Amino acid sequence: MRKTLKDVAMKAGVSIAVASRVLGNYGYVSEENRLKVLKAAREIGYQPDVLARGLKTKKTYSIGVIISDVTTFFFTSVVRGIEDVASQGGYHVTLCNADEDPQKEKGYLEELYKRKVDGIILSATGKNLSLVKKLIRSGMPIVLVDRKIDKLDTTQVVVDNKEGAYEAVKHLIKLGYQRIGVINGIKGIWTSEQRFAGYLDALEESELKIKPELIKYGDFRVEGSKKAMVEFLGMKNPPEAVFVTNEAMTTGALLAMKEKKVKIPDDIAIVGFDDPIWAPLIEPPLTAVRQPSYSIGTIACQALLQRIEKTNRGRSVHEEIVLKPKLTIRKSCGEK
């Protein structure tokens, strides 16, 4: 027999109204009662009747998520956070992988709008700004994750990329490295520019000369970074250390170093931005900037559902939520 909202309320020891607010993700409920209702719903196997709810509220109870690379641990963790919050609120998630391609991103935005999803979470290329603004003006709730677009009237959940990069490069400098290379992502993308700015700030503060030959781009890709690292290794005077600005590119750099039989950190030290699950498992373990990826997802989805349910009235239309990264020091840079 299908479990009902009344069954959840009885199991949790709360009123039907309270159970409805928790499972519908609207209105105020105490944290104690919220946890009781969610636990009760899980234990009895309650599943909301999405079709009935949709007919009553004219909603689809679905949200779209457009990310740039589904293969990375970072975005996998972000999506997991999104899905967990969405599921608790009775929403289904449609996942789209834009593959760093503005045209694919544009196509997904248009398709999700046609499908009448209730909202969209977007990791933007930054190349479809006019379309994003048009959708927001039309009433489509959109929340940005990972990448910021200035003065966009929505919630944007990001990490302090500049500070994270600065701390990573500063760590290398403190260990005595002076020729520090960087493998950056794609020019013009907010995360790339912020991480590159952190790299530059650390060098300038330490009065180290910025050398163009130590700056390369890997397009956020394994192969692009592998090629860049091979170029570094082929230099007459290669860098003493390399800062790689995302997980996929760190993988590419490590592959190149392995193929060339480079000893880490004896020949070249390396630090990455993103701290994937395999980082402490390789030899030597990788020093990396850890992003609170799961929290990025949960916070973004909470913000989107608030916009969908219009429970954020009175708050600023433009909202930036900036989370702090953390440098996790291991042995790929030498002595701690």
VEXKOLFI-154343 format. One record per residue: residue in one letter; x, y, z of N, C-alpha, C in turn. Coordinates in steps of 0.02 Angstrom, whole numbers, plus 50000, padded with zeros to 5 digits. Layout:
AXYZXYZXYZ/...
***
This chain:
M500424994050000500005000050000500445006350000/R500265011049958500655017149952500615021250017/K501185023350041501215027350102501025034550086/T500655037650132500405044350121500745049350166/L500605055750153500865061050195500625060250267/K500005057750275499735056550342500145051350379/D500365046150343500785040950373501445043750398/V501745048250357502375051450377502275055550440/A501745059550441501605063850499501505059750562/M501135054150557501015049850616501665046850641/K502075044450594502705041350612503165046350646/A503175052550621503615057750648503335061050711/G502685060150723502375063250781502255070750772/V502105072750709501985079750694501325080350657/S501105086450645500495087450607500615086350532/I500075085250496500125084350424500405090750392/A500215096550419500455102950391501215103450397/V501475101350455502205101650464502555096850417/A502285090750410502585085850364502575088450293/S502025091750275501955094550207502475099950194/R502585104350244503075109650235503775106850227/V503945101750266504615098750261504715095450193/L504245091250173504325087350111504215091650049/G503855097250058503765101850002504285107250000/N504715107350053505265112250058505015119450054/Y504505121050095504265127850098504055129550170/G504065135950185503855138050251504345136250306/Y504215138950366504665137750422504485131350459/V504995127350475504925121450517505555121150560/S505485119350623506075118850666506525113350640/E507175113950654507655108950631507495102150660/E507265102050723507095095650756506535092050718/N506005095750702505445092750666505625090950594/R506045095050563506265093450495506615086750493/L507075085750539507445079350541506985073450557/K506495074550601506015069250617505625067050556/V505385072050517504985070550458505395067050405/L506005069450393506425066350342506595059150361/K506735058050426506885051250449506285046750442/A505695049250460505085045350454504935043550381/A505025048350337504895047150265505355041750238/R505995041950259506465036750237506265029850264/E506095029650328505965023250361505345019750333/I504825023550315504215020250290504205019850214/G504725022650181504765022350108504275026850073/Y504155032750102503675037550072503945040350006/Q503535040349955503695043449891503145048349873/P503315054749862502795059649846502475058149779/D501835059649774501465058849711501605065049669/V502135064649628502345070549589501815072749540/L501475068049509500965069849460500395073749492/A500155071349550499615074849584499835081749607/R500435082149634500695088649656500755093449597/G500995090649541501085094849482500435097749455/L499895093549455499255095849432498975101349477/K499115100649541498855105449589499245112049587/T499905111649578500335117649583500585120149516/K500445116549462500685118249395501455118049392/K501735113449428502455112349427502615105449400/T503225104649376503455098049352503845094349407/Y504025097849460504445095049514505075091849485/S505365095449438506005093349410506455099549402/I507105098449411507585103849400508125101349352/G508415105949314508955104249269509625106349298/V510135102349287510815103949310511275103549249/I511605109149234512075109249177512775110449205/I513215105549197513895106149220514375105449162/S515005107149175515485107349120515855100749108/D515905096449159516275090149150516045085049201/V515625080449180515335075549225515845070349249/T516435070049218516915064849235517345066549296/T517345072849319517785074649374517455073349441/F517875071649490517635070449558517305076749585/F517575082649569517295088849594516565089549574/F516415089049509515725090049487515285084149507/T515565078149511515165072449535514925073749606/S515365076449647515185078049717514685083749720/V514775088849678514295094349676513595091649658/V513565087449607512925084749585512615080349639/R513025076649675512765072549730512425076949783/G512735082549799512435087149847511785089949821/I511765091749757511145094249726510595089049729/E510775082949710510275077549706509995075849775/D510415075849825510185074249893509665079249917/V509795085649907509315090849928508685090549885/A508775089749820508195089549775507745083649793/S508035077949806507645071949822507245072949886/Q507555076049936507205077349999506605081849988/G506665086349940506115090949925505615088249875/G505715082049853505255079049805505355081049733/Y505965083349717506125085349648506575080249615/H506485079349550506915075149510507445079549474/V508015076649460508575080349430508715077649360/T508755082149312508985080549244509695083349237/L510185078949226510885080949222511105081749150/C511425087349135511685088849068512435090449072/N512825087449029513555088649027513715093048968/A513875099348980513995104148926514675103448894/D515145100048928515785098448899516185104648880/E516115110048918516465116448905516285119348837/D515725117348809515525119548742514935124448748/P515035130848731514485135748736513865133748696/Q513955130548638513385128548597512985123048631/K513335118148661512975112948697512615115948757/E512945120448791512635123848848511995127448826/K512035131148771511455134748745510885129948729/G511065124348696510545119448679510205116548740/Y510595115048792510305112348853509865117448888/L510075123648891509665128848922508985129448887/E509005129548821508385130048782507945123948791/E508245118048792507865111848799507545111248868/L507915113048920507645112748987507065117648995/Y507125123448963506575128348966505955125548931/K506055122348874505495119348837505155113948878/R505565110248916505285104748957504945107349020/K504965113849031504635117049087504895114549155/V505555113649159505825112049225505695118049271/D505685116649336505515121949383506105126549398/G506715124449382507295128549393507915125249365/I508465129049361509085126549331509675128449375/I510125123749385510775125149416511295124649361/L511705129949355512145130549297512865132049317/S513335128149290514045129849292514205132849224/A514235139449220514195142949156514865143649121/T514845143149054515435144749014515545152349011/G515005156049024515045163349019514915166048949/K514765161548902514665163548833513925164248813/N513485162748860512765163048845512415167848893/L512745173248909512485177848959511805180748940/S511715182648878511085185648857510505180748864/L510635174348848510115169248855509955167948928/V510465167648971510355166549042509935172249071/K510115178449053509735184249077509005183949052/K508925181948990508245181448961507825176348999/L508125170649015507755165449051507575167849122/I508035171349155507885173949222507325179049219/R507345183449168506815188449161506135185149147/S506145179349114505525175849099505225172549160/G505605172449215505355169349277505665162749293/M506125160349252506465153949265506985154849321/P506905151549378507415151949431508055148649408/I508605152149411509265149449393509765151149448/V510145146249469510685147249518511335145049485/L511855149049494512515147449465512955144049518/V513345139149495513825135949539514525136249507/D515025136649549515735136149530515985142249492/R515595144849446515825150349404515355156349409/K515635162049423515235168049435515165172249371/I514595175449365514475180449313514285186849348/D514675192049339514575198349375513895201449361/K513585203949415512965207849412512375203849383/L512385197349390511815193349368511325192849426/D510685193949412510185194249465509955187249486/T510405183749521510235177249547510735175349602/T510645169549631511125166949680511705163549644/Q512315164849667512905161749638513325158749696/V513445152349691513805148749744514495146849717/V515005149949745515685149049720516175148049777/V516795146449759517345145849807517815151649796/D518175153649848518685158849841519285155949805/N519225155649738519735152549696520405156249700/K520375162749702520985166749704521385165249766/E521045165049823521385163549886521665156449887/G521285151649860521525144749858522155144049816/A522165147249758522755147049715523345150549748/Y523215156249778523735159949813524065155549867/E523665152249907523935147949961524355142249933/A524145139349877524505133849846525195136049822/V525215141649787525845144149759526295146849815/K525985150049864526375152549921526715146749958/H526375141149962526675135249994527305133049957/L527265133049890527845131149850528425136049862/I528265142349865528785147549876529105146649944/K528715145149995528975144150063529455138150066/L529345133350021529775127450019530415128749979/G530475134849951531095136749917531065136649842/Y530495134749812530445134649739530365141749712/Q530725143149657530695149849627530435149749555/R530635144649517530375143849449529745139649453/I529175143049459528545139549469528105140449408/G527955134949375527525135149316526795134449336/V526355136249290525645135449300525325132449237/I524885127649246524475125149191523755127249207/N523515132249169522855135149183522335132249136/G521695133949148521145131049110521015134549045/I520445138049040520245141348979520215148848992/K520535152748950520525160048958519815162648956/G519665167249001519015170449001518515167249049/I518625160849068518175157649116518365160049186/W517865161649225517975164949289518455161049335/T518365154549341518805150649384519525150849360/S519635150649295520315151049267520635157749285/E520265163049275520535169649287520685170749361/Q520245168349404520355169149476520955165149501/R521025159049477521585154849499522255157449472/F522225160049411522825163049382523015169349421/A522525173249442522645179349481522975177549548/G522755172049579523065169849641523785167849632/Y523925164449577524615162549559525055168849552/L524795173749515525175179949504525295183749569/D524775184049611524835187549675525385184649718/A525415177949721525915174649763526625176149738/L526715176049671527375177549643527565184849656/E527095189449643527245196549651527395198349724/E527015195349770527135196749841527835194549862/S528075189149832528735186549849529285189349804/E529105194149762529565197549717529915192649669/L529525187649647529775182949597529535185349528/K529985185249480529825187749414529315183149379/I528815186049348528315182149310528605180849241/K528675174449224528995172549161528495169249114/P528375172149056527875169649009527975162248990/E528605159948987528725153048967528495148049020/L528345150449080528105146049134527345146149141/I527015149249092526275149649092526005145749032/K525625140649047525325136548993524585135249007/Y524225133248955523505132048961523345124848940/G522935121648980522745114648966522015113748952/D521635119348946520925119248927520485114948973/F520695114049036520325110049085520295102649065/R520725100449020520705093648994521325089649012/V521245083049016521805078649030522325079248975/E522115078648912522585078748857522925085548849/G522535090948860522835097548854523375098748906/S523255096448967523745097249019524355092749009/K524225086748985524775082048971525255085048920/K524965088048868525375091448817525775097148848/A525445101048891525785106748922526365104448967/M526255099049004526785096549048527365093749007/V527215090448952527755087948908528175093848883/E527845099348866528215105348845528645108048901/F528395108148962528795110249019529415105749026/L529305099249022529855094449032530375094848977/G530175097248918530635097748862531035104248862/M530905108648909531265115048911531985113948935/K532425118148910533125117848932533175119249007/N532755123749030532735125449102532005124749126/P531795118549141531095117449159530925120349227/P530285120949242530095123549308530295118749364/E530405121649423530565117549481529935114649512/A529375118049501528725115949527528185118349481/V527615114849481527055116749437526405116749477/F526025122049468525355122649497524855121249441/V524425116249451523935114249400523235115949426/T522835119349385522245122749412521585118949410/N521585112449393520975108449407521145100949405/E520665096949425520785089749435520975086149370/A520595087249316520735083749253521435085449229/M521625091749234522285093749210522835091049255/T522695090349320523195087249364523315080049343/T522785076549324522855069749299523305069549237/G523185074149190523595074449130524325075849145/A524445080449190525135082249209525485076249240/L525145072749284525445066849317525585061249267/L525145060449218525265055449166525895056949126/A525975063349108526575065349071527205064249112/M527175065849176527755065049220527925057649229/K527415053449232527535046249238527865043449175/E527595045549117527875043049054528595045249044/K528755051149068529435053849061529885051849119/K529605047649164529985045149222530255050849266/V529845055849275530025061449318529905059449391/K530385060849433530305059449504529995065549539/I529435064149573529075069349610529225068449685/P529445073549720529575080449699530315081749683/D530725076549680531445077549672531605081349608/D531275079449553531395082849489530945089049483/I530305087949494529815093449491529285092149544/A529115097349582528565096949630527915098649595/I527365096349623526715097749592526185098849646/V525745103649633525155104749676524565105949630/G523985103149648523395103749606522835107649640/F522395110349600521775113449625521225108349615/D520885106449669520415100949675520795095249711/D520445092049755520745086849796520335080449786/P520445076949729520035071049714520175065349763/I519735060449764519775054949812520425051049806/W520735051249746521355047449735521975051249757/A521915057649774522505061749788522955058849843/P522695056249899523135053549950523375046349934/L523115043449881523265036449866523855035449819/I524025040749780524595040049734525245040949772/E525795039449739526455040149772526895044749731/P527125050349759526945052749826526235055749826/P525915055849884525245058849889525245066149866/L524695068149835524655074649802524445080249850/T524835085549852524625091749885524105095149841/A523545097049871522995099649829522555104449868/V522225108849831521745113549859521065110049859/R520795109049917520145105549924519575110549922/Q519085109249878518485113249876517915109549913/P517485113149948516915109949982516365108349931/S516515103549887516095102349828515395100049846/Y515335095549894514665093249913514245098949940/S514565103149981514205108950010514005113949955/I514425114649904514235118949848513575116549818/G513515110049809512905107149781512305107949826/T512385106549890511805106949936511565114149943/I512045118749950511855125849959511525128549895/A511795126649838511505129049774510795126449766/C510685120149782510015117249773509525120249824/Q509745121349885509315124649934509105131549910/A509595135249882509445141949856508955141649798/L509045136649754508595136049696507885134349719/L507825129649766507155127849789506815133649825/Q507205137749860506915143749890506655148549837/R507025149149783506795153549728506175150649694/I506175144049686505585140749655504975141749699/E505065140749764504495141249811504365148449832/K504795153049809504735160249825504735161449900/T505165157649936505235158650008505815163450023/N506125166349971506675171049982506465178249970/R505825179649976505595186549967505905191050019/G506095196949998506405201650044507165201350043/R507435195950014508165195450008508385198849943/S509015200549940509295203649880509215198849821/V509025201649764508955197449704509635194649684/H510145198949689510825196649674511155194349739/E511395188149739511685185349800512295181149783/E512845182349817513445178349809513605174749874/I513685168249869513885164149926514585161449911/V515075163749948515775162049935516025157449990/L516215151349972516465146350020517225146350019/K517525143950072518255144050079518555137250059/P519075137350017519445131250002519965129950056/K520285124150054520795122550103521375118850069/L521985121250081522575117950054522735111850096/T522735105950065522905099750098523615097950079/I524065098350128524775097450114524975090050121/R525275087450066525525080650067526245080750041/K526485075550009527195074949995527405076749924/S526935078549881527125079849811527515086449802/C527555090349856527935096549853528585096149893/G528725090349921529335089749962529165089950035/E529625092350075529525092550148528945096950166/K528565094750217528015098750242528285104650283/
***
